[in-house]
Amino acid sequence: MTRASCRNLAAGAAALWLSACAAVGPDYTAPQVEAPAEWGQDTTTAPQPVLLDRWWSSFGDAQLDALVERGLSASPQLELALARVAEARAVLGGSRAEFWPQVDGAASFERFRRSTLNQGGAPFFGQRDISSWSVGFDARWELDLFGGLRRGVEAAFADAQSLDEARRAAAVSLVAEISRNYVELRVLQQRLATARQRIEVQAETAQIVVLRADAGVASELDSTRARAQVAAARADAPALEAQVAARIHRLGVLVGAAPSALEAELGEAGAIPLARLALAVAQPVDVLAQRPDVRQAERACAAASARLGVAVAQRYPRVSLGAGFGWLANETDDLFDAAALRGSILPSLSLPIFDAGLRAAQVGAATAREEQALAQFRVVVLGALEEVENSLAALGAASARRAALRESLTEQRQAASYARELYVGGVADFLTVLDAERERFALEDRYLESEGELALQFVALAKALGGGWSDDRADAVAAR
């Protein structure tokens, strides 16, 4: 062999090696996150803000803490997310296995009888009944010259990461949902207690009015109005009781139990939880990096990019190696004899020539899916930024509303007390008492709702910031 021939052979081998190392299709680059440098709303926090991964502990409510832990341990929503992650990891293992040769063992037995009347005019010789025993191995191996298999592994790996982020997002949503329903339960229970107090107060007022009417000091109209007010107050309680039951049932399902399993535990009214510590609000870019749904959308972009590479690789030649090895004999005693050995080598080359535009259409579809993933990523990012901004604004508004209602309620309680005293003293009419008490209990109800709204906006902000999970907690939940 001449020196030039050696150089040509070396160059060809190098070119083949380089083509084997290169994967066709685009190399993935993470999409750029377009986020403002600062939030538009005020993000002032306390000197010692609560840790975001356990933000619900800032309520200082042991019952809520226990419900969250139970939910993270036994919620069917998380079990479903974990099962999807397990499936994706199994698919990833299957994609990686395609890199290696596939070897199958086979054994067969065949017995047949030859015809004596179909010899092509020649006389029949030999046995009519023939047995054939075969034992061996068959191997197949596709050479990943253009990276189609590697792109498939990249796509499966990104899918597994995306579903892992979906599991974290499910944990964030679960904690927020448990906290929201718990806050709503306590608000409804407090409103129900206020409604019952209203019934007692107005029943007592009605009794006073009836006695005054019997004594001729008050009119029958006042007595009728007082009884009507008591009946109207009693009409509000059943609806509140039904809503309380619905929240208890919802919490039972969220923690993976029967709907009525928590009735004894949560049936007694408790205080509305209010956060004792503030949330540390990071910069927009850091918040986006913390949110599992944003991370999930980014991994979906990576998977779509890799699948585009898979589609592009289908337009290139495919080279496969096949081989067989075993023994073939008519008698079992001769099966493993050296003379019974058989072997075969079957390399194959598949070269796309004409497919009526099928592969080009597949590349076009994969490109469109990649563009969809990128657009969805931008949608998720903008939605996340909007959610945080809205939560910050709503939390500030809820705090201001609660403070104003608290001041108004204090004054109205005093006004209702004065109106009642003036009526008993004969200075004011009964309509003044009715208006004062009606306004007082309406403010009581609005104030309780404002406390609940403040707590709910705290929950919404924690969820918007991506709080409720950490790598350590996620691994612990997955282990359970």
C-alpha positions as CSV (number, residue, x, y, z in Angstrom):
1,M,0.0,0.0,0.0
2,T,1.4,3.4,-1.0
3,R,1.9,6.3,1.4
4,A,-0.9,8.2,-0.4
5,S,-3.3,5.3,0.0
6,C,-2.5,5.2,3.7
7,R,-3.1,8.9,4.0
8,N,-6.5,8.6,2.2
9,L,-7.5,5.6,4.4
10,A,-6.6,7.6,7.6
11,A,-8.5,10.6,6.4
12,G,-11.5,8.5,5.6
13,A,-11.3,6.9,9.1
14,A,-11.0,10.3,10.7
15,A,-14.0,11.6,8.8
16,L,-16.1,8.6,9.8
17,W,-15.1,9.1,13.4
18,L,-15.9,12.8,13.3
19,S,-19.3,12.1,11.7
20,A,-20.0,9.5,14.4
21,C,-19.2,12.1,17.1
22,A,-21.4,14.8,15.6
23,A,-25.1,14.8,16.0
24,V,-27.2,16.5,13.3
25,G,-29.9,19.0,14.2
26,P,-29.6,22.1,16.4
27,D,-27.6,22.1,19.6
28,Y,-29.9,23.3,22.4
29,T,-29.5,26.7,23.9
30,A,-31.7,27.7,26.8
31,P,-34.1,30.6,25.8
32,Q,-33.3,34.0,27.2
33,V,-35.4,35.1,30.1
34,E,-36.7,38.6,29.6
35,A,-37.4,39.9,33.1
36,P,-37.3,43.4,34.7
37,A,-34.5,44.2,37.1
38,E,-37.0,45.1,39.9
39,W,-40.6,44.5,40.8
40,G,-43.1,47.3,40.2
41,Q,-44.7,46.8,43.6
42,D,-43.2,47.4,47.0
43,T,-41.3,44.3,48.2
44,T,-40.2,45.5,51.7
45,T,-39.9,42.6,54.0
46,A,-39.3,42.0,57.7
47,P,-35.7,41.8,59.1
48,Q,-36.1,38.1,59.5
49,P,-38.3,36.8,56.7
50,V,-39.6,33.2,56.7
51,L,-37.9,30.6,54.6
52,L,-39.7,30.2,51.3
53,D,-39.6,26.4,51.3
54,R,-41.6,26.3,54.6
55,W,-43.6,29.5,54.2
56,W,-46.7,28.1,55.8
57,S,-44.9,27.9,59.2
58,S,-45.1,31.7,59.4
59,F,-48.8,31.3,60.3
60,G,-47.7,29.6,63.6
61,D,-50.6,27.1,63.3
62,A,-49.7,23.6,64.3
63,Q,-52.8,22.1,62.8
64,L,-52.0,23.6,59.4
65,D,-48.4,22.4,59.6
66,A,-49.7,18.8,60.3
67,L,-52.1,19.0,57.4
68,V,-49.4,20.1,55.0
69,E,-47.1,17.3,56.1
70,R,-49.9,14.8,55.7
71,G,-50.6,16.1,52.2
72,L,-47.0,15.9,51.2
73,S,-46.8,12.3,52.4
74,A,-50.1,10.8,51.2
75,S,-51.7,13.0,48.5
76,P,-52.8,11.1,45.4
77,Q,-51.8,14.2,43.3
78,L,-48.2,13.7,44.3
79,E,-48.4,10.0,43.8
80,L,-49.6,10.6,40.3
81,A,-46.8,13.0,39.6
82,L,-44.2,10.5,41.0
83,A,-45.6,7.8,38.8
84,R,-45.2,10.0,35.8
85,V,-41.6,10.7,36.7
86,A,-40.9,7.0,37.1
87,E,-42.4,6.3,33.7
88,A,-40.2,9.1,32.1
89,R,-37.1,7.6,33.8
90,A,-37.9,4.2,32.5
91,V,-38.3,5.6,29.0
92,L,-34.9,7.3,29.4
93,G,-33.4,4.0,30.3
94,G,-34.9,2.5,27.1
95,S,-33.5,5.2,25.0
96,R,-30.0,4.7,26.4
97,A,-30.3,1.0,25.8
98,E,-30.6,1.6,22.0
99,F,-26.9,2.5,21.9
100,W,-25.9,-1.0,22.6
101,P,-26.1,-4.2,20.6
102,Q,-29.2,-6.2,21.1
103,V,-28.5,-9.9,21.5
104,D,-31.2,-12.6,21.5
105,G,-30.9,-16.3,22.1
106,A,-33.1,-18.7,20.1
107,A,-33.7,-22.4,20.0
108,S,-36.0,-24.2,17.6
109,F,-36.9,-27.7,16.4
110,E,-38.4,-28.6,13.1
111,R,-39.5,-32.0,11.7
112,F,-40.9,-32.3,8.1
113,R,-41.5,-35.0,5.5
114,R,-40.2,-34.5,1.9
115,S,-42.4,-35.3,-1.1
116,T,-41.3,-38.2,-3.4
117,L,-43.4,-36.8,-6.3
118,N,-41.7,-33.3,-6.4
119,Q,-38.1,-33.9,-7.4
120,G,-38.0,-32.1,-10.7
121,G,-37.9,-35.4,-12.7
122,A,-34.9,-36.8,-10.7
123,P,-35.2,-40.0,-8.7
124,F,-35.7,-39.7,-4.9
125,F,-32.8,-40.4,-2.6
126,G,-32.4,-40.0,1.1
127,Q,-34.7,-39.9,4.0
128,R,-38.2,-38.5,3.7
129,D,-38.5,-37.6,7.4
130,I,-36.0,-35.0,8.5
131,S,-35.5,-33.4,11.9
132,S,-33.7,-30.1,12.4
133,W,-32.4,-28.7,15.7
134,S,-31.1,-25.1,16.0
135,V,-29.6,-23.3,18.9
136,G,-27.8,-19.9,18.7
137,F,-27.6,-16.2,19.2
138,D,-28.6,-13.2,17.0
139,A,-27.2,-9.7,17.4
140,R,-28.2,-6.4,16.0
141,W,-26.5,-3.0,16.4
142,E,-27.4,0.3,14.8
143,L,-24.4,2.6,14.4
144,D,-25.4,6.1,15.6
145,L,-23.4,7.9,12.9
146,F,-25.5,11.0,12.7
147,G,-26.7,11.3,16.3
148,G,-30.3,10.3,15.9
149,L,-30.1,8.0,18.9
150,R,-28.2,10.6,21.0
151,R,-30.8,13.2,20.2
152,G,-33.5,10.7,21.3
153,V,-31.7,10.3,24.6
154,E,-31.4,14.0,25.0
155,A,-35.2,14.3,24.5
156,A,-36.0,11.5,27.0
157,F,-33.6,13.1,29.5
158,A,-35.3,16.5,29.1
159,D,-38.7,14.8,29.4
160,A,-37.7,13.2,32.7
161,Q,-36.4,16.5,34.0
162,S,-39.6,18.3,32.9
163,L,-41.8,15.8,34.7
164,D,-39.6,16.1,37.8
165,E,-40.2,19.8,37.8
166,A,-43.9,19.0,37.3
167,R,-43.7,17.0,40.5
168,R,-42.3,20.0,42.3
169,A,-44.9,22.2,40.8
170,A,-47.6,19.8,42.1
171,A,-46.1,20.0,45.6
172,V,-46.2,23.8,45.4
173,S,-49.8,23.8,44.3
174,L,-50.8,21.1,46.9
175,V,-49.3,23.1,49.8
176,A,-51.0,26.3,48.5
177,E,-54.4,24.5,48.1
178,I,-54.3,23.0,51.6
179,S,-53.4,26.4,53.1
180,R,-56.1,28.2,51.1
181,N,-58.8,25.8,52.1
182,Y,-57.7,25.8,55.7
183,V,-57.8,29.6,55.8
184,E,-61.2,29.6,54.2
185,L,-62.4,27.0,56.7
186,R,-61.4,29.2,59.6
187,V,-62.9,32.3,58.1
188,L,-66.2,30.5,57.6
189,Q,-66.2,29.1,61.1
190,Q,-65.6,32.5,62.5
191,R,-68.4,34.0,60.3
192,L,-70.7,31.2,61.5
193,A,-69.8,32.0,65.1
194,T,-70.6,35.7,64.5
195,A,-73.9,34.8,62.8
196,R,-74.9,32.8,65.9
197,Q,-73.8,35.6,68.1
198,R,-76.0,37.9,66.0
199,I,-79.0,35.6,66.5
200,E,-78.5,35.7,70.2
201,V,-78.1,39.5,70.4
202,Q,-81.1,40.1,68.2
203,A,-83.2,37.5,70.0
204,E,-82.4,39.3,73.2
205,T,-83.2,42.7,71.6
206,A,-86.5,41.2,70.3
207,Q,-87.4,40.0,73.8
208,I,-86.8,43.5,75.2
209,V,-89.0,45.0,72.4
210,V,-91.8,42.5,73.1
211,L,-91.8,43.3,76.8
212,R,-91.9,47.1,76.1
213,A,-94.7,46.5,73.6
214,D,-96.7,44.5,76.2
215,A,-96.1,47.4,78.6
216,G,-97.4,49.9,76.1
217,V,-94.0,51.6,75.8
218,A,-93.2,50.3,72.3
219,S,-95.3,49.7,69.3
220,E,-96.4,46.4,67.8
221,L,-94.5,47.4,64.6
222,D,-91.3,47.5,66.6
223,S,-92.1,44.0,67.9
224,T,-92.7,42.6,64.4
225,R,-89.5,44.2,63.1
226,A,-87.5,42.6,65.9
227,R,-88.9,39.1,65.3
228,A,-88.3,39.5,61.5
229,Q,-84.7,40.5,62.2
230,V,-84.1,37.3,64.3
231,A,-85.6,35.1,61.5
232,A,-83.4,36.8,58.9
233,A,-80.3,36.1,61.1
234,R,-81.2,32.5,61.5
235,A,-81.5,32.1,57.7
236,D,-77.8,32.9,57.2
237,A,-76.4,30.0,59.4
238,P,-77.3,26.9,57.3
239,A,-75.5,28.2,54.2
240,L,-72.3,28.9,56.3
241,E,-72.6,25.5,57.8
242,A,-72.7,23.8,54.4
243,Q,-69.6,25.8,53.3
244,V,-67.7,24.8,56.4
245,A,-68.5,21.1,55.7
246,A,-67.4,21.5,52.1
247,R,-64.0,22.9,53.2
248,I,-63.5,20.1,55.6
249,H,-64.3,17.5,52.9
250,R,-61.9,19.2,50.5
251,L,-59.1,19.2,53.0
252,G,-59.7,15.5,53.7
253,V,-59.3,14.7,50.0
254,L,-56.2,16.9,49.6
255,V,-54.4,14.9,52.4
256,G,-55.3,11.6,50.8
257,A,-58.1,10.7,53.2
258,A,-61.9,10.2,53.0
259,P,-63.8,13.5,52.7
260,S,-65.3,13.2,56.2
261,A,-62.1,11.9,57.9
262,L,-61.2,15.3,59.3
263,E,-64.6,16.3,60.7
264,A,-63.7,15.6,64.3
265,E,-60.3,17.1,63.9
266,L,-61.4,20.4,62.2
267,G,-65.0,20.7,63.3
268,E,-64.2,23.0,66.2
269,A,-63.8,26.6,65.2
270,G,-60.2,28.0,65.3
271,A,-58.6,31.4,64.8
272,I,-58.0,32.7,61.3
273,P,-54.3,32.2,60.7
274,L,-52.3,35.4,60.0
275,A,-48.7,35.4,59.0
276,R,-46.3,36.5,61.7
277,L,-43.3,36.8,59.4
278,A,-43.0,38.3,55.9
279,L,-41.9,36.6,52.7
280,A,-38.5,37.3,51.3
281,V,-39.2,38.5,47.7
282,A,-36.2,37.9,45.5
283,Q,-35.4,39.7,42.3
284,P,-37.5,38.7,39.2
285,V,-34.8,36.6,37.6
286,D,-34.2,34.6,40.8
287,V,-38.0,34.1,41.3
288,L,-38.3,32.7,37.8
289,A,-35.4,30.3,38.5
290,Q,-37.1,29.2,41.7
291,R,-40.5,28.5,40.1
292,P,-40.9,24.8,39.0
293,D,-43.4,25.6,36.2
294,V,-40.8,27.9,34.6
295,R,-38.2,25.3,34.9
296,Q,-40.6,22.7,33.5
297,A,-41.3,24.9,30.5
298,E,-37.6,25.3,29.8
299,R,-37.0,21.6,29.9
300,A,-39.9,21.2,27.4
301,C,-38.0,23.5,25.1
302,A,-34.9,21.3,25.4
303,A,-36.9,18.1,24.6
304,A,-38.5,19.8,21.6
305,S,-35.1,20.9,20.3
306,A,-33.7,17.3,20.7
307,R,-36.7,15.8,18.9
308,L,-36.0,18.2,16.0
309,G,-32.5,16.6,15.8
310,V,-34.2,13.1,15.8
311,A,-36.3,14.2,12.8
312,V,-33.3,15.7,11.0
313,A,-31.3,12.4,11.5
314,Q,-34.1,10.4,9.7
315,R,-33.0,12.2,6.5
316,Y,-29.5,10.7,6.7
317,P,-28.3,7.1,6.0
318,R,-28.6,4.5,8.7
319,V,-26.0,1.7,9.1
320,S,-26.7,-1.4,11.1
321,L,-24.7,-4.5,11.8
322,G,-26.2,-7.9,12.2
323,A,-24.6,-11.2,13.2
324,G,-25.7,-14.7,14.0
325,F,-23.9,-17.6,15.7
326,G,-25.1,-21.0,16.7
327,W,-25.4,-24.7,15.9
328,L,-27.6,-26.5,13.4
329,A,-27.9,-30.3,13.2
330,N,-30.4,-33.0,12.3
331,E,-29.7,-35.0,15.5
332,T,-29.4,-33.8,19.0
333,D,-26.2,-35.8,19.5
334,D,-24.6,-33.7,16.8
335,L,-26.0,-30.4,17.9
336,F,-22.9,-29.0,19.7
337,D,-20.4,-30.6,17.4
338,A,-17.8,-28.4,15.8
339,A,-19.1,-29.3,12.4
340,A,-22.6,-28.1,13.3
341,L,-21.4,-24.5,13.9
342,R,-23.0,-21.8,11.8
343,G,-22.4,-18.1,11.6
344,S,-23.5,-15.1,9.6
345,I,-22.6,-11.4,9.3
346,L,-25.2,-9.0,7.8
347,P,-24.3,-5.3,7.6
348,S,-27.0,-3.1,6.1
349,L,-27.2,0.4,4.8
350,S,-30.5,2.3,4.5
351,L,-30.3,5.4,2.3
352,P,-33.4,7.7,2.0
353,I,-34.0,8.4,-1.7
354,F,-37.6,9.2,-2.3
355,D,-40.4,9.5,0.4
356,A,-42.7,12.1,-1.3
357,G,-41.7,14.7,1.3
358,L,-42.4,12.6,4.4
359,R,-39.2,13.3,6.2
360,A,-39.2,16.9,5.3
361,A,-42.7,17.2,6.7
362,Q,-41.6,15.5,9.9
363,V,-38.7,18.0,10.2
364,G,-41.2,20.8,9.6
365,A,-43.6,19.5,12.3
366,A,-40.7,19.1,14.8
367,T,-39.6,22.7,14.1
368,A,-43.1,23.9,14.7
369,R,-43.3,22.0,18.0
370,E,-40.0,23.6,19.0
371,E,-41.4,27.0,18.3
372,Q,-44.5,26.1,20.3
373,A,-42.4,25.1,23.2
374,L,-40.5,28.4,23.1
375,A,-43.7,30.4,22.9
376,Q,-45.2,28.4,25.8
377,F,-42.0,29.2,27.8
378,R,-42.5,32.9,27.2
379,V,-46.2,32.6,28.2
380,V,-45.2,30.9,31.4
381,V,-42.5,33.4,32.2
382,L,-44.8,36.4,31.6
383,G,-47.6,34.7,33.6
384,A,-45.2,34.1,36.5
385,L,-44.2,37.7,36.6
386,E,-47.8,38.9,36.4
387,E,-48.8,36.5,39.2
388,V,-46.1,37.9,41.5
389,E,-46.9,41.5,40.7
390,N,-50.6,40.9,41.2
391,S,-50.0,39.1,44.5
392,L,-47.8,41.9,45.8
393,A,-50.4,44.5,45.0
394,A,-53.3,42.4,46.4
395,L,-51.4,41.7,49.6
396,G,-50.8,45.4,50.2
397,A,-54.4,46.2,49.5
398,A,-55.7,43.5,51.7
399,S,-53.6,44.8,54.6
400,A,-54.8,48.3,54.2
401,R,-58.5,47.2,53.9
402,R,-58.2,45.1,57.1
403,A,-56.8,48.0,59.0
404,A,-59.6,50.4,57.8
405,L,-62.3,47.8,58.7
406,R,-60.9,47.2,62.1
407,E,-61.1,50.9,62.9
408,S,-64.6,51.2,61.5
409,L,-65.7,48.1,63.4
410,T,-64.5,49.5,66.7
411,E,-66.5,52.6,66.2
412,Q,-69.6,50.8,65.0
413,R,-69.6,48.4,68.0
414,Q,-69.7,51.5,70.2
415,A,-72.4,53.1,68.1
416,A,-74.6,50.0,68.4
417,S,-74.2,49.9,72.1
418,Y,-75.2,53.6,72.4
419,A,-78.2,53.1,70.2
420,R,-79.5,50.2,72.4
421,E,-79.0,52.2,75.6
422,L,-80.8,55.2,74.1
423,Y,-83.7,53.0,73.0
424,V,-84.1,51.4,76.4
425,G,-84.0,54.9,77.9
426,G,-86.8,56.0,75.5
427,V,-84.6,58.6,73.8
428,A,-84.2,56.8,70.4
429,D,-86.7,54.8,68.3
430,F,-86.3,51.1,67.5
431,L,-85.4,51.7,63.8
432,T,-82.1,53.4,65.0
433,V,-81.3,50.2,67.0
434,L,-82.0,48.0,64.0
435,D,-79.8,50.1,61.7
436,A,-76.9,50.2,64.2
437,E,-76.9,46.5,64.8
438,R,-77.3,45.6,61.2
439,E,-74.3,47.8,60.3
440,R,-72.3,46.4,63.2
441,F,-72.8,42.7,62.2
442,A,-72.3,43.6,58.5
443,L,-68.9,45.1,59.5
444,E,-68.1,42.1,61.7
445,D,-68.6,39.9,58.7
446,R,-66.6,42.1,56.4
447,Y,-63.8,42.3,58.9
448,L,-63.5,38.5,59.2
449,E,-63.5,38.3,55.4
450,S,-60.7,40.9,55.3
451,E,-58.6,38.9,57.7
452,G,-59.1,35.8,55.5
453,E,-58.3,37.8,52.4
454,L,-55.0,38.9,53.9
455,A,-54.1,35.4,54.7
456,L,-55.2,34.1,51.3
457,Q,-53.1,36.8,49.5
458,F,-50.1,35.7,51.6
459,V,-50.7,32.2,50.4
460,A,-51.0,33.4,46.8
461,L,-47.7,35.4,47.0
462,A,-45.9,32.3,48.5
463,K,-47.2,30.2,45.6
464,A,-46.3,32.9,43.0
465,L,-42.8,33.0,44.4
466,G,-42.5,29.2,43.9
467,G,-42.4,28.4,47.6
468,G,-43.3,25.1,49.1
469,W,-40.5,22.8,47.9
470,S,-36.7,22.3,48.2
471,D,-34.4,19.7,46.8
472,D,-34.2,18.0,50.2
473,R,-37.9,18.0,50.8
474,A,-38.6,16.8,47.2
475,D,-36.2,13.9,47.6
476,A,-37.8,13.0,51.0
477,V,-41.3,13.1,49.5
478,A,-40.2,11.0,46.6
479,A,-38.6,8.5,49.0
480,R,-41.9,8.1,50.8
